[in-house]
Every structure is written in structure tokens, then in C-alpha cells.
Amino acid sequence: FVFILLQEDSDPPVNESLSIENTLWASTVIASGTVVGVVLYTGRELRSVMNTSNPRSKIGLFDLEVNCLTKILFGALVVVSLVMVALQHFAGRWYLQIIRFLLLFSNIIPISLRVNLDMGKIVYSWVIRRDSKIPGTVVRSSTIPEQLGRISYLLTDKTGTLTQNEMVFKRLHLGTVAYGLDSMDEVQSHIFSIYTQQSQDTPAVKGLTLATKVRKSMSSRVHEAVKAIALCHNVTPVYESNGVTDQAEAERHYEDSCRVYQASSPDEVALVQWTESVGLTLVGRDQSSVQLRTPGGHILNFTILQIFPFTYESKRMGIIVRDESTGEITFYMKGADVVMAGIVQYNDWLEEECGNMAREGLRVLVVAKKSLTEEQYQDFEARYVQAKLSVHDRSLKVATVIESLEMEMELLCLTGVEDQLQTDVRPTLETLRNAGIKVWMLTGDKLETATCTAKNAHLVTRTQDIHIFRLVTNRGEAHLELNAFRRKHDCALVISGDSLEVCLKYYEYEFMELACQCPAVVCCRCAPTQKAQIVRLLQERTGKLTCAVGDGGNDVSMIQEADCGVGVEGKEGKQASLAADFSITQFKHLGRLLMVHGRNSYKRSAALSQFVIHRSLCISTMQAVFSSVFYFASVPLYQGFLIIGYSTIYTMFPVFSLVLDKDVKSEVAMLYPELYKDLLKGRPLSYKTFLIWVLISIYQGSIIMYGALLLFESEFVHIVAISFTSLILTELLMVALTIQTWHWLMIVAELLSLSCYIASLVFLHEFIDVYFIATLSFLWKVTVITLVSCLPLYVLKYLRRRFSPPSYSKLTS
């Protein structure tokens, strides 16, 4: 972005350079001054839009499995129809007979399954929203709650997701001495002594003791460091009315209670709040000046001559200020240790102490200064303005001019700021690990900080080794490093984004195979598109379900790519939360979302779908038996309202009430996350369970139909009465057999369905003889048929629970 502003109507004509620093980015808060300008980038040209990928509509794995079973049922429908016609020896117009049989057996395909499942998903979403233990949770995509029950890989962001994105100043290191949180009062006393000496301004006392000299030099070093931190930043204090004082008055008197700090990053605010706590307060700032207040209430005025903002390429920021009281010009700079090490004067402690602080999980900044004479500054300014006005290679020329200043700077101090972990992150990660979920942390932070956070959060357990993947730039280095990593067992992997890119370019399959075996993986210095690429590779290579958790705009592409995206509402706005399938307010809520709601949703949907299939197959089996007994005639067994009522008012409520069933209490599911591990194998709905339900349906349909045929009276209408009543009672008893924990609504549903059937018999006299139903003969025949169809299944269920109990039954007994 390179422009030049020419304003010829002013006197003298203005000739200024415009760069990226003159632009305001999306969601910027204007802290002071006014803005006049044009919209430069919008829509597709926005950086946040360029960093995101197109969203896809997500279809759950469960839905795909159900679709697969429906295709099998469709195949069965065609086969049964062909068999019926074949047994007639393809006599007459057999092709019309096939169509008649297809229509007769069309109940095999459970059309109501889709409706029941979709209504079930709405119930699950409502239950999640109503859960008081995870307040503020929003379900934005109600089509995939079952996905939450089968997650194998969890990919999470660090800042704002595992941590609070609230920075706390922890350490000031001056080389020979370091001040921690417990010794900040010493820093305060040093600052106080400097400013009280200045204000007394006593004539020099001869014969100062050595101790006083040392203390004075220590005080001045601390003071220089604190002053540098208080001046070198992009923070603006803003005053708001607080009910007692209005805004204008607060600004005029620098009212402490009304002051709020605005900055582009929370690190900056933490540093300025710390300088305020030790006595040097930032009270005012505009484009050209900064005001600091001393412990004595005296205001120090500084003029801002130049600002060199922080960029991801330079990893540092600088400011040149002139002290109004003395006229001194000082160039202050702060930045990452890797770049500042070459800028400051030689010393033997910087690298070591930066490493020590990073290992404690602190975000380290190196602060330095350089005093300039008026001539030096004028010479620099002339070259700087000239460079800024050039149109070709402007950034390179400007960087060269600034670098001419960045030499032999005096190292003042190191600052350590900590981003605190969110509450209950450790137990949540431990729960997920016990549930068989592998956690990967993808962050833009530097390697040391990411590793330390991984240890703090217990993402990497105390006993596990950590393999830090060396920086590789070509195929050969990647090959050697992968071989070194292959020799290690059960160790967490830490890799940087650059090395990851090289590995994926040359050894994608080998790298993913090794990484998937690791108990935990940390990727640092990751770009947003790289996060999405990792999710995509995990899905392709393992075929397992992934869940991505993030809180900022840079996590959106990862959230959209994952099978299940969870957004955390945090300091970085709602971009991630709005793009996600589920939105939570804290990371700790994820444990309950997966262990309780995900598990229940999957198990309930599996039971519901298989029961709806069973309901359809039962009536189709009866039709098949009926047709085969009457010489393969394509005559319907039940007509009109009976066939419609069967899958609606007579059985719908009890079958749908399975969405309220649960095998264990939510507290038990949270206490024993190992229960979740069972679901990863996909056993609640598999070809095996499907086959069992098909066999049950064929058995029950055959028993009911043959029983009715054996016991039927002289008229055909009695078969319909006996078989249909037995069928309804069998369905209601089967629901009762399937339920694991009774809910009062389930009992209501059972009784309601039964009473609906009894009440409707009055209107069904064209199909069912009401007088026959009232006889004792009818009652005992129906009872016998129903018992024969259901009792063996109850006995089998009891024996199975007795000799091969499922894992959850051991916890509930």
C-alpha cells in the first residue's frame, strides 16, 4: 500500500507519504482525533476474508450411515418383490405384479425415519441450550449434534481458548536483578525516590557514601526501564463519564476512575497498567504528544517525533520522543528477543534470561534505548521523509533508514507478561484424554511459549517426553529429522509452521502417520490456512471425526473445515462463535458438551433409527407372510386408516420418546469419560446391530401373522383385528424393553398411544369387528400371540445383562 498525498490548495503545499500506517482496519476504535478518508478495501479484499475459506454444509457421519442402511432396505424391497413374482413363475402380466408388490412392501423403506431423526436433533439442541451447567451455549447447526459423540481428534487454539487473553505483568529483569510480583514495591520505592530527589533538587552533598551511589544508580536504571515501558507503546488513555464526573472534566483533570486504556493488543495494556501501579501513569496521548504523571502528581510532557509500529516481519516497535522539560531526544525500542539481540550492545545475559522466562510461560519483550543529539535526529528525519516519499521499493528504503538508527542500542530491561489459563482447563483436557480424544494445539505463538502453555495446561503429562522438531528447510533435513522422531515412543511433538510446511510438501503420508500416533501435538507459528490444512489432512488420513475449537477470526477456516466446529466467545469478538456449529462461553464447557450431550445424542439417535426401521419391517414381514399363505397374491393386509395410523398416532409418541432415554446420569458420564471411548468404535449403530433388529422384526412379524392365521375364526376380518392389535401391543412392549431410564413423558406416551388405539376402534368398524373385540376369545388369542412375540426377547435381554453386561451397567448398579 504505497500512496503520496499532494494538497496544493494549502499554503505552503503539503507533500506527505501515505502507507499502511494511515489506514484503519476493521473493528478499529478511534480513541482520539477525527478521521477523514475513503474506503480502500472492502468485501473480498479484506484481509480477514482472504484468510478464510468457503464454508461447507456439514453432513453428519451418523446421517451417512443411516442413508447406507436405507439403501440396503431399498435393495431388500426390490429382492422381496422379485421373489414373490418368481414364486408365481412369472405368470401373466408379471411386470405389473412387480409394481404391485413394490407398493405393498413399500413400508420396508422407513420414510418416517428422516422426520423422527430431524425432530430428535431439534430436541437435542434444545436440551443443550437449556443446560444450566453450560450457560450461554448456542447450537448454530442443529443437523450434527450426534457428531459430538464420536470425536477422535480435538484441535484447539491457544490464546483466548485455553488462556484468558488477559495479560498480567509478572517480571522485570534488569540483567543483575529481577523483580517478580512479590517485589514490585521495591520498584515503586525506586521510582518514588527518583522523583522526590528531583523535586527537592538539593545542592549536591559532598562525600556520598558508596551504598547511596549504588542505590542511586540502581534507582536510575529502574527509572529508565519503567519510563521506556511507559513511553514505547501504542496505547491511548480514554476518559469516559462515570456518573459523578463528566467526560470533559475527567479528561481535563486526568481522573483515574474514568480512565480506560485502548490498544491493539492486551500485552501493551498490561505493560502500561503495570507502570501505573509502580507510580508512572500514562494520562494522555494524541498523535503528537504523550503525558505521564509522576508519583508526586507532576505531569511530564513528551513530544512524539516518530513512531515505527510493530509488524509481524520486523517483530519490534520504536518511538522517538523529545522530553519537553530538558529537550533530550530519545529513541526507545522494544521487540522480540530474536530480533533485538542483534540491535542492542553486546551482553552475556540476554539470551539466557529470555530462554528462562519463556520456559516459565512468559511472553518476553526486550526494551532498549538510544539518546540522539539534535543534529543526528535532523539528519535521520531528512533521510526518513525522503524514503517515505519514494514510490518504488518504499518499504525497503524506509527499513534501511530506520536500521541506520538501530545499532548499538543500550539494553534497559526484559519484561515478562503471562497469559493466564482459563478456569478448569487442566481437568477438561484430562477428561478429554481419558475419553480417548487426542488433543492438538495449533497456535500462532512462539515455540517456547506454546510448549510452556502445553505443560501448564497438562496437555503434555509430567511423565511424557517432548520432541521438539528442529527447523527444517529442505527435503534432506526433513528426512533426517523424521527418522530421529520415528525412534521415539509415546512422546509429544512440538513443531513450527515452517517445518510443518516442508514436511507436508515432501513426506505428507509419513509425517501424518507419525503425528497421529503421538499423545499430543503442538504446532506453533501456524497461519490460519495452515490450521485448516491440518484438519483436512487428519480427516483424509485417519477417516476419524475432528473437532476444532477457537475464539478469533484466524480460527474460522479451521472451525469450518472440521467435522464439528466449536467457537469460544472471547475478547477477540464473535467471529469464531458465529462461524461455528456450537458456541460456548468457556473452554471447560467443552467437556460436558462432548461427554454428556454428544454421547446422549448419538446413543439416542442410534436407538431411535433402529426402532423406526424395526417398526417398518414388522408390518412388511406380516404382509409377506400373508401374501405367501394366500398363493402369493398381491392383496394388502391392512387398508386405509390402519396403515397410516400404525406409523403415526398408534406408535409415534412412544418411539419418539426414545430421544429422552439415557443409560447413565450426566454426573456419571462426566466422572467416567472412558464411557465415551466405547462410542468411538461406532457400535450403537452398525451392520451387526442392524442385522439383529432385522431378525427381531422378521421373527415378530412372522409370529404375529402365523399366530393370527392359526387362531382365526371363520371370517377374514378377525385376522385383521387379532394381528393388528397384537402388532400395536408388541411395538409398545418393545419400546418398554429398549428404554434404559424411564422418564414420566415416556409413560404418558405409552398410555396415550394405547388409549388412542382403543378409542379409535369405535370408528374402525369397517376393518375391525367391535363386538368380536369385546369377547374373551379375542383377548386370550391376542395375549398369547403378543407373549410369544415378546417374551423370548425379554428373556434374552435379562440373560445378556446377567452374563455379558455393558460397561455402563456396572456404574449404574
N, C-alpha and C positions, 0 to 999 in steps of 0.2 A: 504494500500500500504506500505509494510514493506520490505526493502532490506538492505544489507550491501555491501559496495564496498571494495574489497580487491585488492590492487595494489602491487604485490610482487616484480615487477621489479624495483621499485624505492628504493632509499636508504635514510632514513630508510623506510620499507614497510608501505604503507598507509592503515589504517583501519578506514573507515568512515561509518556512517549510512546514508541511503537514505530514504526519506519519501515523502509525498505528496508535501512538500515544494521544492523538487528538480525537480518537474515536471512542464512543461509549458503547459498551457491549450490552447484550440482552440482560434484562433484570437489574441494570445498574441503578443505585440510589444516588441522586445528586445531593451531596452533603452541603455544598456551599456554592454560591455563584449562580449564574443562569447559563442556559445552553441555547445557542443559535446554530442551526445546521440543517443538513439534508439526510435522508435515509440512504445509507450506502448499500448495505447487504440485508436482504430480507428473503423469506421463503426458503427455497432450496439452497441459496448461497450462504445461509447461516452456518457457522462452524458446528453448532450443536446438531443441526440437521445432517451435515456431511458426515458426522461421526456416528450416526445411527443407521441401522439397516431397516429395510421394509418389513413391517410386521406381517406375521403369517397367521392364518386362522388355525388354532390348535385343535387337533382331534385326539382324544384320549386313547391310550393303548387298550383300555377296557372296551371302549366302543368298537374298536377294530376287531377285538376277539369275539364280541357278540355278533358283529357282521359276518365273521367267518362261520360261526355256528349256524346263523340264519341261512347261509349259502348251503351248508350241509343238509339242513332241513328241506330246503328247496329241492335239492337233489333227491332226497328221500321221497318227497311228494311225487316227483316225476316217476321214480322207480316203482312205487306202490301202484300208481295209476297204470303203468305198463304191465305190471304183474297181473293186475285184475283183468285187463283185456286179454293178456296171454292165456290166462286160465279159461277164458271164454273161447279160446282157439281162434282169436281174431275173426269171429263170425260176424257177418253182415257189415253194417257201416261202422267198423271198429274205430275209425278215426274220430267219429262223433262221440263214441263211448269214452275214448281217452279224455276228451274235453270235459265230459260229464263227471268222470272220476276226479279230474283235476279240480273241478269246482267243489265236488263233495268233500275231498280231502284238503281243501284249501286252509282248513283250521290248523294244519301242521305248521304252517308259517305263522308265528305269533305276531300279528300286526300290532296288538296292544302293547307289545314289549317296549317299543320305542317310546310310546306315550308314558308308560309306567316309569321307565328309566328317567325320562326328562323331568317328570314330576318329582321323582326321587331326588334328582340333582337340586331342584329348587328347595326341597325340604332341607337337604344337607347345607346349602348356602345360608338358609335362614337360621339353622342351628348354630353355624359358625359365627354369624353376626350377633346372635343373641347370647353367646358365651361370655359370662361376666368375668371369667378368669383371663380372657384375652380381649380387653375392651378396645374399641376403635378399629377392630379388624374389619376390612371390607372385602367382599368377594366380587371382583370385577368380571370374572369369566366363570359363569355357572355351569359350563359344559365339562369341566375337568376336575371336579373335586376328588374323584377316585384316584387320579394320578398321585395325589398327596400320600396315598397309602403304599406306594411301591417305589419310592425314591432310592436310588443306589448311590448317586453322586450329588453332593451339595457344593456349589461353587459360590463363594462369598467374597464381597468386597471387604476392605479393612476399615478405612476411615469413615466414620459415621454409621457403619453397620455393626462391626464388632466393637468399635470405640465410639465415644460420645460426640466426637468432633468438638469437644470443649477443651481448649488448651490450658494447662496450668504451668506456670513458670516454676521450674524445680531447681535449677543450678546456675550459678555464675562462677566461671572459672577464670582466674587471672594468671594462671601459669604456676605461681608459687603458692597460691592459696585458692581454695574453692569454698563458695558459700552455698549451703543447702537450705532447705526450707526452715530448719531449726536455727540457722544462724543469720537470718535476714535482718534481725535487729542490729547486728554489727554493721551491716551495710548502711542501715538507716543512720546509725550514730556517726559513721564516717562522713556521710553526706551532710548531716547536721553540723558537724564540726567545721567542715569546709566553708559553709555559708555563714556561720556565726563569726568565724575569723574574718571573713571578707567584710562583714557588716561592721565589726568593731574597728577594723583597719588600724590596729595599734602600731606605734613605731616599732621597728624591728628590735627584738630583745636580743642583746648580745649573749653569747655563750649558751646557745640552745643545747640541751642535753642530747646525747645520741639517741635515746629512746624516743624523744619528741620528734627528732628528724625522721626516724624510721616510720613513726606513726604518721607523720605528715606526708611522707612520700607514699605510704600505703593509702592514706585518705585520698590523696590527689589521683592515684591510679584508679581507685574505686569510682571516684567522682567522674573522671574522664570516661570510664566504661559506661556508667549509668547515663551520662549526658549523651554519649554516642547512641545508646539504645533509644533514648527519649527523642532524638532528632532524626535518626535514619530509619524511616518507615513511610508508609503511605496512608497513615491513619488520620481521620479528621474527627475532632470532637464536635458533636452536635448537641444543641440545647433544646430541650422540649419542656413545655409548661407542665408543672406537676400539681396544679390546682391551687397552690399557695402563690407561687411566683410565675409570672407570665414569661413567654419565650424571650422577648426583647430584653427584659430586665435580667433574666438568667444569663444571657449572652454578655451583657454589659459587666456583670459582677462575677462572671465565671462560676456560677452556682454549682457546687459539687453534686447536689442531689438531682439536678436536672440533666447532667451530662451523660451522653451515650456516645460510644466510640463506633465509627463506621470505618470498615476496612475491607480489602478484597480477600483477606484470609484470616482465620481465627488466631493463627500464630502471632500475627502482627498485634492484634488486640491484646493478647496475653502479655506480650512484652511491654506494651505501653501501660497496661494496668499494673504491672509489677513496678515500673519506675514510679508510678503514682503512690504505690504502697510504701516505697522507701523514701519518699519525700520530694521527688522531682516530677511535677504533674504537667502533662500536656493539656493546656487550657484553650488554645485557639490555633486555628490554621486556615489559611486560604492559599490561593495559587502562588503568592509571592512571599509569605512570611509564616513564621511559627512562633507561638508564645509558650514559654514554660514558666511554671510558678515554683519558687524555691520553698523550703520548709518555713522560712520566715514570712512568706506571703509576698515576697518581692517578685515582680514579673520580669523575665528575661526575654528580650526580643531578638529574633534571628531573621535575617532576610534569606530567602531561598534563591540562590543564583542559578543552580541547575539541578535537575533530577534525572537520574538514569534508572528507569524502572526495572523491576525483576522480569526476566524472561526465562523460559524453560531451556533455551540454548545457553544463555550466559550464566544462569543459576546464581545470580547475585544482583544486588541493587546498590546504587550510590546516590549521594546527595552532597552538593556543595553549598555551605551556608556562611553568612557573614554575621558575626556577633556585633550587634548594634552598639553595645557599650564599649568594646575595645577595638572594633574594626578588623578583628582577626578573621581570615578566611580559612575554613577547614573543609577538607574533603573526607566525608565518612563513607564507609562501605561495609556491607555485611553480605554473607553468602554461604554457600555450601563449602565444606572443608576441602573437597576435591579441587575446586577452582581457586579458593583463597590461599591454599598452601603455596602456590606459585607467585602470588601477588605480595604477600607480606614478607618482611625481613626474615632472614634465616633464624630459626629457633629449633630447639630439640624436644619440645613437649607437645606441639600442636597435634601431630598425627596420632600419638599415643593416647592423649586425653580424649580426642574426638572418638576414637575406637572404643574407649572405656565407657563414654557417655552413651554412644549408640547401642552398646551391649546392654545398657540398663533400660533401653526402650525410649530414650530421649531424642527429640528432633534437635539436631545441633546446628547452630549458626555461628560463624566466625565473624567478629566485629573488628574493624581496623580503621585507622585514620591517617591523614597526611595534612600537614599545615602548608598552606600556599602563600606566597607573597603576592602583592597586588600585580606585579609585572608578570609573574608566572600565570596568574589567572587570566589576565588580559590577553596574553599570548594564546592560551588554551581556548578562550572564548572565540577569538577571531578564527582560529582553525576549525572549531566546532561548528560555528554558524556557516562557514564556507562548505563544510562537508554536508551539513543538513540541507543546503540549497541545491546540491548536485542531484540530478535526476537519474543518472546511471550509477549502479553499484552504491547507492546511498548508504545502505546498512553497513556494508563493508568499510566504507570510508569513515563513517561515524564511529564504528567499533575501533578502528585503528587510532583515531584521535583520542578516544576515551582511554584506550590501552596505554597511551603515552603517559597518562597520569597514574595508571595502576601499577606502579613499580615501587619497590622498597617502602611499602606502607608499614606503619607502626601497628603491631598486633596489640589490641586492647584486651579482648576477653573472648570467651566462648559462652554462649547461652544454651541452656538445655530446657526444652519445653516438652511436657508429656501430654499425650492424648489419652485420657483415661478410658479404661474398658467400660462397656455398658454393664448394667447390673445383671448378674446371673449368666454371663456369657460362658463361664467355665463349666457350670453344671449342665448347661444346654448342649455345649459341644460334646461333653462326656456322654450325655444321653444319646445324642445322635450317633456317636461312635459305637456305643453298646448296641444300638439298633442295627448295626451293620452298614451304616451310611459312611462313605468316605468323604472327608471334607477337604476341598481345595480352596486356598485363599489366593485371590487374584487382586493385586494392588498396584498402584502407581508409585508407591513409596520406595525408598532406597532399601537395599538388601539387608543392612544391619537392623534397621528399624522394623522391617517386616519380620525378620527372624525372631527378634526380641518379642514382638507382639504375639507371634505364634507360640512362643514359650509361655508368655504371661497368660495367654488365654487357654493354655493347656491343649492347644491344637496338636502340639507335639508333646507327648508324655515325657516325664522326667527320665525314664529309662531308655528312651529311643535315641539313637544316634541321628545326627543331621548331616546329610551330604550336601555341601554347597557346591553346585555345579559351576566349574570355572568358566570364565568368559571365553567363549569360542567364536572365531570369526570365519573359519573355513571348514571344508569337509574333513580334512585330516585331523584337525584338533577335535572336532565333534566326535569322530570315530574313537579316538583315544579316550576321551572323557566318558563316552557311553560305556566303553569296555571297563573303565575304572568303576563306574557306577553299578555295572552288572554284577560285580563281585561282592557287593554289599547286600546284606539281608535285613529286612524289617527296619529300614531307616527312612526318615522323612527326607524329601527332596526340596531344596531351595534353588530356584533358577531365575535368571533375569530375562526380561523380554527379548533382548538382543540374542542371547544364546539360544533361547527357545525358537526364535525365528530360523536360525541356522540349522538347528536340529530337525525342525519340521520340514525344512527345504530338502535336506539330503536323506534323513533317516526317520521319516514320519512314523512308519509302522513300528520300528524297533523302539523308538523313544516312547510312543504311546503304550506299548506293551509293558515296558519297564515302569513307566509312571503309574499305570493302573494297578500295579502290584504294591505301590507304596501306601502306607497307612495314612499319610498326609502329604500334600504338595503345596508349596508356597511359590507363586510366580510374582516377582516384583518388577517394577518399572514396566507395567503392562499397558499397552494402548487399548482404548475401548474396543476397536475392531478385533484386536488380538484376543480379548476376553471371549468375544462371540465365536471366534475361530476355535478356541479350546473346547467350548461347549459342543460345537458341531462335530469336532473330531471324536470327543468322548461318545457322542450318540452313535456315530458311524462305526467306531472301532469296537465298542462293547455291546451295543444294542440295548443298554440299560437306560433307565429313566434318569434325567438330570433335573436338578432344581437350582435356580440361580437367585441369589439374594443381593440386593444393592440398594443404595439410597440416593444416588446422584444421577445427573444426566449422562455421565460417562458409563453408567451401568445398564442403560436402556437396551443397547443392542444385545448384551449378554442375557438380559431378562427375557427379551422377545425370542431369542434363539432357543432357550431352554424349554424342556417339556413342560416345566412348571415355573413361572416367574413370580418371585415374591419381592415386593417393594417395601422398604422401610421409610416411613415418614420421618425426615430428619431436618437438620439445619440447611441442607442443600436444596430445599424446595420439594415439590410434589411430583417432579418429572418422572422419577422411577416408580413412585407409587401409582401414578395414573397409567403408566405403560404396562404395569404388572397384572398378573391374573389374580393375585391376592395381595392385599396391602395390610401391613401390620405396623404397630407404633414402636415396638421394641424387638430386638433380636430374640430375646428369651421366649417370646410368644410362639416362635417357630417350633419349639419342642412339642407344645400342646397341639399346634395345628397339624403336625405330621402324626405324632404318636396316638392322639385321640381321634381327631376329626378325619384325618386321612385314612386311618385304619378302619374306623367305623364305616365311612362312606364306601370303601372298596368291598368290605365284607357284606354290607347290606345290599349293595347293588348286585353282587355275585349271587346271593340267596334269592333276591327278587327276580333276576333274569331267569334263573334256572326253574323257579317255581312257575313263572308265566309260560315257559316252554313246556313244563310238565302238564299244566292245565290244558294247553292246546293239544298235546299229544294224546292225553287220556281220551278226549272226545273223538279224536281221529281214529284211535285204536278201536273204540267201540263201533264206529262207522264201518271200519274194515271187517270186523268180526260179523257184524250184521249183514253186510253185503255178501260175504263169503258163505254164510249159512243159507242165504236165500239165492243160491246159484249165481253168485257174482252179479247181482242186479244192481244197476246204478240208481238206487232209490234212497232218498235221505231218511235217516233215522229220526232226527228231530227237525221240526219245521218252524218257520215264523219266529214268534217271540222267544221260544225256548232257546234257540241257538244264540240269539242276541243277548238275552238275559243272563245266559251262562257266563259269558265273559265280562258282563257289566255288573248289574245290581246284585247278582247272587254270589259272586266270588271276588269282586274287585276290592272291596274295603278290607277284608282280612288279608288278601295277598299284598295289597299296598301297605298295610300296617307293618310289614316286614322292615320298612325303612326306619322304624323306631327300635328295632331289635339291637341288642348289644351282648357280646359274650362276657365281657368283664367291665367293671366300673372304670371310669376315667382315671381315678387315683391309682388303680392297679396298673392300668396301661402306661401311666407315666412312671411308676415305680419299677416296672419290669419292661424296659424298652426292647428286651430280647424277643418279646411277643411280635414286635414289628418285623423282625428278621424273617419270621416264618412266611410273611406275605410276599417277600421278595422273590420267592420261587413261583408265585402265581398259582398256588394250589386251590384257593377258593373257587376259581372258575378255570377249569382245564378240560381237556378232552376226556380225561378219566371221570371227573365229576359229571360231565355232560352225559357220558355213556351210562353212568349209574342211574341218572334221572330218566333217561330214555327207557332203560329196562324196567324201572319202577312204573313208568307211565304205561308201558305195554302190559305189564303184569296186572296193574289195577284195572285198566280198560277192559282187558280180556275177562278177568274175574267178574266184573260187574255185568258185562254183556252176557257171558255164558250162564251166570247165576240167574239173570232175569229170564233167559230163554228156557232154562231148566224148570224154573218155578212159575212160568207164565200160565195164566188161565186160558180159557177158550178164545178170548178176544185179544187182538193185536195191541189195542190201546193200553192194556195193562203192562205190556213190556215197557212202553214209554214211561208210564208212571213209576214203575219199580226202578228201572235203570236210571232215570233222571234224578229221582230223589236220592238214590244210593250215590250217584256221582257227586251231587252237591254236598252230601254229608261227608263223603270221602275227602273232597277238597278242603272242607272246613277242618276236618281232623288232621289232615296233612300239614295245614298251616300251623295248627297247635303243636304238631310233632317237631316242626322246623324251628319254632321260636325258642330262644335260649333264655331271655329275660322278659318276663311279662310286663306289659305297660297297660294301664287302665283303658287306653284307647283301643288296644288290641281286643280286649274282652268285649268292649262296646261293638267293635266291627264284626266280630263273630256272631254275637247275638242279633245285631241289626240285619245281617245277611240272612240268618235263619228265619227271622220274623218276616223279612221281605218275601222270602220264598213261600212261607205258609200263607201270608196274606194274599199273595198273587194267585194262589191255587183257585180262588173263587172265580178269577177272570179266565182261567186257562181250561175251561170245561171242554173246549173243542179238542184239546190234546190229552187231557187227564180227567179221568172219571172221579169226581169229588166224593161220590158215595162209596166207591171202592177204597179210596184212601182212608176212610174212617173205619174200615174193618180191621179186625185183629190179624187176619191173614196177611194183609198188606204190611202191617207193622213188623211181624216176625220175619217176613221174607226180606224186607229192606235191612232189618237189623243183622240178619245172618250174612247177607251179601257185603254190607259195609264192614263187618268184623273180619270177614275172610280177606277183604282187600287191604285193611289197615293193620290188623293185629300183628301179622308177621313182621311188618316194618317197625312197629313199636318194640317188639321183642329183640330184633336185630340192633336197634338203636341202644337198648339197655345193655345188651351183651358187649357192644362196641365200647360204650362208655365204661363198662366194667373192666374189660381186659386190654383195651388199647385207647386210653383216654387222651384227648388232645391236650396240648401244653397249657392252655388257659384254664382247663377244668381243675388242674392241680392247685391253681391260685384261688379259685372261687369256692372250692370245697371247704 
